Amino acid sequence: MRRIGVPEPYEKLKELTGGRAVTKESIRGFIKGLDVPTEAKTGLLNMTPDSYVGAAVELAESIEMAI
């Protein structure tokens, strides 16, 4: 969400998840309610823990260069 310019993305997600069980349905509803372009919603809706690597590739490469 930060990458696509959603204001205060971490705070919004914290509000959704704070003190509650997180379900696939609650996350999907949250994403569908975001005011972002359709392609961004599609990307977020298709994201899974298995498919999301975030900055892992860049971090691993920077560690490799440091060694």
SVG drawing of the C-alpha trace seen along z (x, -y; Angstrom):
<svg xmlns="http://www.w3.org/2000/svg" viewBox="-15 -10 48 30">
<polyline fill="none" stroke="black" stroke-width="0.4" points="0.0,0.0 2.9,-2.3 4.3,-1.7 1.0,-2.8 0.6,-5.9 -2.0,-4.9 -1.8,-7.5 -0.8,-6.0 -0.9,-2.4 0.6,-0.8 -1.9,-2.7 -4.8,-1.5 -3.7,2.1 -3.0,1.8 -6.6,0.5 -7.9,3.5 -5.9,6.1 -5.5,4.6 -7.1,7.0 -9.0,9.0 -8.6,12.3 -7.5,11.7 -9.2,13.8 -8.9,14.0 -12.3,12.4 -11.4,9.5 -8.3,8.7 -10.1,9.0 -12.8,6.7 -10.2,4.2 -8.4,4.3 -11.7,3.9 -12.5,0.8 -9.2,-0.9 -9.3,-4.0 -6.6,-2.7 -6.5,-1.9 -8.1,1.4 -4.8,2.9 -3.4,2.2 -6.3,3.9 -5.9,6.9 -2.3,7.1 -3.0,6.9 -5.9,9.4 -3.6,11.9 -0.8,11.6 -0.3,14.5 2.3,15.1 4.0,17.5 4.1,14.9 5.1,11.8 8.9,11.3 8.9,7.6 12.4,6.2 13.9,9.6 15.7,9.8 17.3,6.4 18.3,7.1 19.8,10.4 21.8,8.8 23.1,6.1 24.2,8.6 25.9,10.6 27.8,7.5 28.8,6.7 30.4,10.1"/>
</svg>
